[in-house]
């Protein structure tokens, strides 16, 4: 939006007159301080934390505050960038252009759209239904019953669990501390379908063509599965 506004200002005809810019607000203005705080503090904090500690943060940690980043930047440039020369028609044109570009990006990159920017490592771009068809029969045969637990990476295991008729529980990375919804001892008693991404530990075998780097095995059930129902 800032680049679009600068472009519009640069092409304005000199004969249209110049509206004097508003004076710069005083530094003690609480409204201005609040706008700058909401516009920059969360984004700077999240970015610094990620770069300093290597933390993997989710998109929702920063994106809600992008709404305030543009007006905060405009406030910093108030009186110098000449926002008063931008009329409602120009602002609406830039807004509509941005929305069209965003919708085009979603259509071109989303799994439900054209998918031109597909990444093989992104779980949203593999066919989870095909994965279920490839593993469900073999897993139930090896377990001697329904799949109660899927253990493995959260993205792949979660996508597969949604496709299986049993709606199994997901044991994230095989760790109960990450999966409080899985009763202790359920995987050991009733068995589990275990997945491994980009590694092939002993006992695992590749899923097959179409799922590069994804391997699987079955943790066979014990004799006390009925006690966990």
N, C-alpha and C positions, 0 to 999 in steps of 0.2 A: 504493500500500500504506500509505503514511503517513497519507493522508487517511482511508482505511478504518479504520485503527487508532484514529485520533482520534475518528471517529464512534462506534465501538464503545465507547470509553472514556466518551464523553459520555452515552451512554444506559444505562450500567451502573446498576443499582439500588443505592442507598446501603446497603441491608441486607446486601449480599453480602460485606461486609468488605473491608478494604484490606490488601493484602500489602505490607509495607514494601519500598520500592525498594532496589535494590542500590546500594551506595556508588559514587560516581564513581571510575573507575579513575585511578590516578596518571598524571600526564602523561608520566612516563618509562617507561611500560609499552611494551615493544617490540611486543607483539601489537596493542595499540591503535594505535600509530603506523603499523604495516604496513597495518592495515585502513583507516585514514583515507587513507593514501597511495594505495592501490589504488582507493579509492572516489571520490576527488576529483581527484587530480593529473592523470590522463589526460584526463578530461572538461574540466577547466579549461584545460589546455594546448591541446587541440584547438580548443576554442571561442575561446580568446584568439588563437590563430594564425589562425583563419578570419576573425575580426572585424578583426584588425590588418592582415592582408596580403591579404585577399580570396581566399584559397586555397579551391579547391573540393575538399573532402575527401570520401572515401567513407564509407559508413555503418559499415564494419567498423573504422574508426579509433577509434570511441568506444563502440559498442554492447557489445562484450565486457565492458567495465568497469561497465556499468549494474548487473550482478549485485552489485557491491560497494557501489554508491551508497546503496542503502536501508539495509543494516546499518551503513554508516559514518554516515549521518544519525541512525540510532537510537543509535549509540554517543555521538554528540555530545549527544544529548538524554537520555542515560542518567541516571536519578535524578530527572529533572524531568518526563518524559512519562508515567512510570508503566507501562512496558512489562510489568512483572511482573503487572499486573492482567489482561492479555490471556491467556485460556486457550487450550488447543489447539483447542477447537471453534470459537472465534471466529477464530483465525488461519487454520484450514482453510477456514472459510466465506469469508473475504476472499480467500484464495488462489484458490478455485474461481471466485469472482465475477470476479476479474481475468482468469483464463484464458478464461472464457466471453466476456467482452468483447473480448479479443484475437482469439479465433477469429471472432467476429462481424465485427470490423473487417476481418480478412483476407478473409472471404467477401464483404463488401460492396464492398471496394476493389480486390481483385486482378483481373487480367485474366481468370483462369480462373473467377472467381466472378460476382457480380452486376455488378461494375464501375460502381457508382454514382458514384464520384469520378474518373471518367476525365479525363485531361488530354490534349488533342490533341497537345501537344509531347512527350509521353512515348512513346518508341519501343515500349514494351511494349503499348500500347493500339491500335496500328494493325495491320491485317491484313497481315502479312509475306508470307503465301501469295498474297494478292491482288496485292501489289506484285510478287512474282516472276512471276505470270501476266501482269501488265501490261507488264513490261519484258523478260522473257527472250527472247521471240521477236524483238522489235524489236532488242534488243542483239546477238543472235547473227547476225541478218541484216546489221546494219551492220558488225559485226566480221568477217564472213565465216567464222566459226568459233566455238568455245566461249568463254565468258567466263572469262578466266584471273585477272583482277584487278578488284576493285571498290574505287574510290577515293572517299573522302568521309567524312562524320561517322561516328565509330566505332559508334554505336548503330544507326543506319539501315543502314549498310553491312554491319555484322555480322549483323543480323537477315536481310537479304536474302541474304547469302552462305550462310547455313544452309539456305535454301530452294531454292537452285539446284542442279541435279544435278551440275554441275562442281565444286562446293565451292571456289569461287575464293578466292584470298587477299585479305585486306582491307588496303588501303593507307590508314592513318588520316590523314585530312585531306590526302592526297596527299603525305605527308612520309615519306621513307625513314627518317629518324632516329627516328620514332615507330613504325616497322614493320620491325624487323630481320629478320622472317621472310620478307619479300618480297625476292627477289634483285634487285640493282641492274640496271636496264635491262629488266626483265621487262615493265613496263607500256609502255615505249616500243617494245619489239619486238613484243609480242603484243597490244597494245591494252588498253583498260580501259573498264569501265563507270563513269562518274563521276557522283556524286550531289552535290547542293548543297541545303542546308536553309536556308529563310528568306532566300534570296538567289538572283538569277537572273543569273549572269555571262553574257558573250557566248557564244553557241552552245548554251546550255542551253534546254530547253523543259520546261514543267510535266509531271509524270507523269500527272496527270488527277484526276478527281473522286475524293474519298476520301482524298487525300494532299495536303492544303493546304500550300503552302510548300515542297514537295519538287520539285526539278527534276533533270533528267538530261541527259547527252550521252555520246557515245562517243569515246574517243581511239582513232583507227584504228591498226591494227598496222603494223609495218614489214615488212621482208623477212627479218629474221633471227630469227623467232619459234622456229623449230625448234632453234636453238642453245641456247635456254633450257629445253628439255624436260628 
